[in-house]
Amino acid sequence: MRLCIVLSFLLLSSLPALAQINETEAKASYMLAEENYGKGNYPVALTFLKNAKTSLGGANCKILYLQIQIESELAKTRKNYRDSLLNTIAAFQAAPDVKDFNEDKVLEVVKMKLELAQKLTEEKALLAEQKAAEEAKNEKTFKDWRFTAGLNLGLTVKEAEKMYPVFFRKTKTEMSQDYPGLEMISSKPVSYNTFTVIASVFIKNGKIVGNRIVQEYEEGDSKKNNYEAFKKSMLNERDNNNKLFGFEPISLPSADGLGFVWKKKGKTFTRDWTKIIRKGDGFYGAYVSDIVDESY
């Protein structure tokens, strides 16, 4: 019993000394934070302030004020510090000792808070304006998108026949299965080095509303067609189109998942590997590219 009393007395008598040590360490950490702030070593200064808070078991207005000065410098070049700065300002204004703190410094902090809030509001408005402009640009890009080859959308069939008589002399006409209600006029196959091309147009109310290009790769030429290279080109095109149009496509059930359709406001833009079959490092099958705009 006597031993317990002695130990309790020693423990209680050591508390003031422990508190004094913590307070001394807090003061030293604060001084080091001030020194590093003066030298422009802001992250180091914040570390010493953190040590000061730990030693004190919390933060007072003096510590928070210095933290605000440090974070305001960091926020000038690193925007991610602005949220932290606003949180520190809020903690400063809510601190119990703020009513006894230097009035000019309190006013300085309030002015900083208001200026930062105004800046954030202006930036938010600018970002919204930029986003709207980007969306309008993407919308126009998608609306105006055309094949580099193909008949102009909006032409009447009679106008197109006069402009492209060779195409219309070598064609067949049928109803489209992919776009119900549209008539499809297709050219005869034209052979190139590694594939054969069939070009088509889609007709609605006597006007051209779409184009199709089908590239057919023969099995016997599969060695000429590198599968991985073509697959990479498809994925690169998909990613580039996503940036251009501002939205992602719907995936089609195609070979290796390489079928994509971008669709908005009656316009459809398709890139699709159909019936593609791998053979060694090569492949054979068909590749379809469509642009259909039924708003014409």
C-alpha positions as CSV (number, residue, x, y, z in Angstrom):
1,M,0.0,0.0,0.0
2,R,2.8,2.3,1.0
3,L,4.6,1.5,-2.2
4,C,1.5,2.4,-4.3
5,I,1.2,5.8,-2.5
6,V,4.9,6.5,-3.2
7,L,4.6,5.6,-6.9
8,S,1.5,7.7,-7.2
9,F,3.2,10.7,-5.6
10,L,6.2,10.3,-7.9
11,L,4.0,10.1,-11.0
12,L,2.0,13.2,-10.0
13,S,5.1,15.1,-9.2
14,S,6.5,14.3,-12.6
15,L,3.5,15.7,-14.6
16,P,4.6,19.3,-14.3
17,A,8.1,18.5,-15.5
18,L,6.6,16.5,-18.5
19,A,4.3,19.3,-19.4
20,Q,7.3,21.7,-19.2
21,I,9.3,19.5,-21.6
22,N,6.4,19.3,-24.0
23,E,6.0,23.0,-24.0
24,T,9.7,23.6,-24.5
25,E,9.7,21.1,-27.5
26,A,6.6,22.9,-28.9
27,K,8.4,26.3,-28.7
28,A,11.5,24.9,-30.3
29,S,9.5,23.3,-33.1
30,Y,7.6,26.5,-33.7
31,M,10.9,28.5,-33.9
32,L,12.2,26.0,-36.4
33,A,9.0,26.3,-38.4
34,E,9.4,30.1,-38.5
35,E,13.1,29.8,-39.6
36,N,12.2,27.4,-42.4
37,Y,9.3,29.6,-43.5
38,G,11.7,32.6,-43.7
39,K,14.0,30.5,-45.9
40,G,11.2,29.3,-48.2
41,N,11.4,25.7,-47.0
42,Y,7.7,25.5,-46.7
43,P,7.1,21.7,-46.5
44,V,9.8,21.4,-43.8
45,A,8.2,24.3,-41.9
46,L,4.8,22.5,-42.0
47,T,6.5,19.4,-40.6
48,F,7.9,21.4,-37.6
49,L,4.5,22.9,-37.0
50,K,3.0,19.5,-36.9
51,N,5.5,18.5,-34.3
52,A,4.6,21.6,-32.3
53,K,0.9,20.7,-32.3
54,T,1.8,17.1,-31.2
55,S,3.8,18.4,-28.3
56,L,1.1,20.8,-27.2
57,G,-1.7,18.3,-27.9
58,G,-3.4,20.8,-30.2
59,A,-3.0,24.1,-32.0
60,N,-3.5,27.7,-30.9
61,C,-4.0,30.8,-33.0
62,K,-0.3,31.5,-33.1
63,I,0.5,28.1,-34.7
64,L,-2.5,28.3,-37.0
65,Y,-1.6,31.8,-38.2
66,L,1.9,30.6,-39.2
67,Q,0.4,27.6,-40.9
68,I,-1.9,29.9,-42.9
69,Q,1.1,31.9,-44.0
70,I,3.0,28.8,-45.1
71,E,0.1,27.2,-46.9
72,S,-0.8,30.5,-48.7
73,E,2.7,30.5,-50.2
74,L,2.4,26.8,-51.2
75,A,-1.0,27.5,-52.7
76,K,0.4,30.1,-55.1
77,T,2.0,27.3,-57.2
78,R,0.3,24.2,-56.0
79,K,-3.5,24.4,-56.1
80,N,-4.0,21.2,-54.1
81,Y,-2.9,23.3,-51.0
82,R,-5.9,25.6,-51.3
83,D,-8.4,23.3,-49.7
84,S,-5.9,22.7,-46.8
85,L,-5.5,26.5,-46.5
86,L,-9.3,27.0,-46.3
87,N,-9.5,24.3,-43.6
88,T,-6.7,25.9,-41.6
89,I,-8.4,29.3,-41.8
90,A,-11.6,27.8,-40.6
91,A,-9.7,26.2,-37.6
92,F,-8.1,29.6,-36.9
93,Q,-11.4,31.4,-36.8
94,A,-12.9,28.7,-34.6
95,A,-10.0,28.6,-32.1
96,P,-10.9,29.5,-28.5
97,D,-8.0,32.1,-28.3
98,V,-8.9,34.0,-31.5
99,K,-10.7,36.7,-29.6
100,D,-7.5,37.6,-27.8
101,F,-5.3,37.3,-30.9
102,N,-3.8,40.3,-32.8
103,E,-6.7,42.1,-34.5
104,D,-4.7,43.1,-37.6
105,K,-3.7,39.5,-38.1
106,V,-7.2,38.2,-37.7
107,L,-8.4,40.8,-40.3
108,E,-5.6,39.7,-42.6
109,V,-6.7,36.1,-42.4
110,V,-10.4,37.1,-43.1
111,K,-9.3,39.1,-46.1
112,M,-7.2,36.2,-47.4
113,K,-10.3,33.9,-47.0
114,L,-12.5,36.2,-48.9
115,E,-10.0,36.8,-51.7
116,L,-9.4,33.0,-52.1
117,A,-13.2,32.4,-52.1
118,Q,-13.6,35.0,-54.9
119,K,-10.7,33.5,-56.9
120,L,-12.2,30.0,-56.6
121,T,-15.6,31.4,-57.8
122,E,-14.0,33.1,-60.8
123,E,-12.0,29.9,-61.6
124,K,-15.1,27.8,-61.4
125,A,-17.0,30.1,-63.7
126,L,-14.0,30.0,-66.2
127,L,-13.8,26.2,-66.1
128,A,-17.6,26.0,-66.7
129,E,-17.2,28.3,-69.7
130,Q,-14.2,26.4,-71.0
131,K,-16.1,23.1,-70.5
132,A,-19.2,24.5,-72.4
133,A,-16.9,25.6,-75.2
134,E,-15.2,22.3,-75.4
135,E,-18.5,20.4,-75.4
136,A,-19.8,22.7,-78.2
137,K,-16.6,22.0,-80.2
138,N,-16.9,18.3,-79.7
139,E,-20.6,18.4,-80.7
140,K,-19.7,20.3,-83.9
141,T,-16.9,17.9,-84.6
142,F,-19.2,14.9,-84.3
143,K,-21.9,16.6,-86.3
144,D,-19.6,17.5,-89.2
145,W,-17.5,14.3,-89.2
146,R,-17.1,12.7,-92.6
147,F,-15.1,10.0,-94.3
148,T,-12.1,11.2,-96.2
149,A,-13.8,9.3,-99.1
150,G,-17.5,9.0,-99.8
151,L,-20.4,10.9,-101.2
152,N,-21.4,14.1,-99.4
153,L,-24.4,13.7,-97.1
154,G,-27.4,15.8,-98.0
155,L,-27.0,15.3,-101.8
156,T,-30.1,14.1,-103.6
157,V,-29.7,10.9,-105.5
158,K,-30.1,12.8,-108.8
159,E,-27.4,15.2,-107.9
160,A,-25.1,12.4,-106.9
161,E,-25.7,10.5,-110.1
162,K,-24.6,13.5,-112.1
163,M,-21.5,14.0,-110.0
164,Y,-20.5,10.4,-109.7
165,P,-21.8,8.6,-112.8
166,V,-19.2,5.7,-112.5
167,F,-20.3,4.8,-109.0
168,F,-24.0,4.6,-109.9
169,R,-23.4,2.6,-113.1
170,K,-21.7,-0.1,-110.9
171,T,-24.2,-0.6,-108.1
172,K,-26.9,-2.7,-106.6
173,T,-29.8,-1.5,-104.5
174,E,-31.3,-3.2,-101.5
175,M,-33.0,-2.2,-98.2
176,S,-30.5,-1.8,-95.3
177,Q,-30.7,-4.4,-92.5
178,D,-28.6,-2.3,-90.1
179,Y,-30.7,0.9,-90.6
180,P,-34.4,0.0,-91.0
181,G,-36.2,2.1,-93.5
182,L,-33.1,3.2,-95.3
183,E,-32.2,2.2,-98.9
184,M,-28.6,1.1,-99.5
185,I,-26.9,1.5,-102.9
186,S,-23.6,-0.4,-103.1
187,S,-20.7,-0.4,-105.6
188,K,-19.2,-3.5,-107.1
189,P,-16.0,-4.7,-105.3
190,V,-12.7,-2.8,-106.1
191,S,-9.5,-4.8,-105.4
192,Y,-6.4,-3.3,-103.8
193,N,-3.2,-4.9,-102.6
194,T,-4.3,-6.6,-99.4
195,F,-8.1,-6.1,-99.4
196,T,-11.2,-5.5,-101.5
197,V,-13.4,-2.4,-101.0
198,I,-17.2,-2.1,-101.4
199,A,-18.6,1.4,-101.0
200,S,-22.3,2.1,-100.2
201,V,-24.6,5.0,-99.6
202,F,-27.7,5.1,-97.6
203,I,-30.8,6.8,-98.9
204,K,-33.7,8.5,-97.1
205,N,-36.5,10.4,-99.0
206,G,-34.3,10.6,-102.1
207,K,-31.3,12.0,-100.3
208,I,-27.9,10.5,-99.3
209,V,-27.9,10.3,-95.4
210,G,-25.0,7.9,-95.0
211,N,-21.9,6.2,-96.3
212,R,-20.4,2.8,-95.8
213,I,-17.0,1.4,-96.6
214,V,-16.4,-2.3,-96.3
215,Q,-12.8,-3.7,-96.5
216,E,-12.8,-7.4,-97.1
217,Y,-9.5,-9.3,-96.4
218,E,-9.2,-12.7,-98.1
219,E,-8.0,-15.8,-96.3
220,G,-5.3,-16.3,-98.9
221,D,-3.8,-12.8,-98.1
222,S,-3.9,-13.2,-94.3
223,K,-0.1,-13.2,-94.1
224,K,-0.1,-9.6,-95.5
225,N,-2.3,-8.4,-92.7
226,N,-0.6,-8.1,-89.3
227,Y,-3.3,-8.7,-86.7
228,E,-1.7,-6.9,-83.7
229,A,-0.8,-3.9,-85.8
230,F,-4.4,-3.6,-87.2
231,K,-5.8,-4.1,-83.7
232,K,-3.6,-1.4,-82.3
233,S,-4.7,1.0,-85.0
234,M,-8.3,0.3,-84.2
235,L,-7.8,1.0,-80.5
236,N,-5.8,4.2,-81.2
237,E,-8.6,5.4,-83.5
238,R,-11.2,4.7,-80.8
239,D,-9.2,6.7,-78.3
240,N,-8.7,9.6,-80.7
241,N,-12.4,9.7,-81.6
242,N,-13.3,9.7,-77.9
243,K,-11.3,12.9,-77.5
244,L,-12.6,14.4,-80.7
245,F,-16.3,13.7,-79.9
246,G,-16.2,14.1,-76.2
247,F,-18.0,10.8,-75.4
248,E,-17.3,7.1,-75.5
249,P,-18.8,4.6,-78.0
250,I,-21.1,1.7,-77.4
251,S,-19.1,-1.6,-77.8
252,L,-20.4,-4.0,-80.5
253,P,-20.2,-7.8,-80.3
254,S,-17.2,-7.9,-82.7
255,A,-14.0,-9.9,-83.0
256,D,-11.8,-9.2,-80.0
257,G,-14.3,-6.5,-78.9
258,L,-13.1,-4.2,-81.7
259,G,-16.5,-2.9,-82.7
260,F,-17.5,0.7,-81.7
261,V,-20.5,2.9,-82.5
262,W,-20.7,6.6,-81.5
263,K,-24.4,7.7,-81.6
264,K,-26.0,11.0,-80.8
265,K,-29.0,13.0,-82.1
266,G,-29.8,10.6,-85.0
267,K,-26.2,10.4,-86.2
268,T,-24.2,7.1,-86.1
269,F,-20.5,6.7,-86.6
270,T,-19.4,3.0,-86.7
271,R,-16.1,1.2,-86.8
272,D,-16.5,-2.6,-86.7
273,W,-14.5,-5.7,-87.3
274,T,-17.0,-8.2,-88.6
275,K,-16.2,-11.9,-89.0
276,I,-12.5,-11.3,-88.4
277,I,-10.6,-14.5,-88.0
278,R,-7.0,-14.8,-86.8
279,K,-4.6,-16.9,-88.8
280,G,-1.1,-17.0,-87.4
281,D,0.1,-13.5,-87.1
282,G,-2.3,-12.3,-89.7
283,F,-6.1,-12.3,-90.2
284,Y,-8.9,-12.3,-92.7
285,G,-12.5,-11.1,-92.7
286,A,-14.3,-7.8,-93.1
287,Y,-14.0,-4.3,-91.6
288,V,-17.0,-1.9,-91.8
289,S,-17.0,1.9,-91.5
290,D,-20.3,3.7,-91.4
291,I,-21.5,7.3,-91.1
292,V,-25.2,7.7,-91.1
293,D,-27.0,11.0,-90.2
294,E,-30.8,10.6,-90.5
295,S,-31.4,14.3,-89.7
296,Y,-30.9,15.1,-93.4
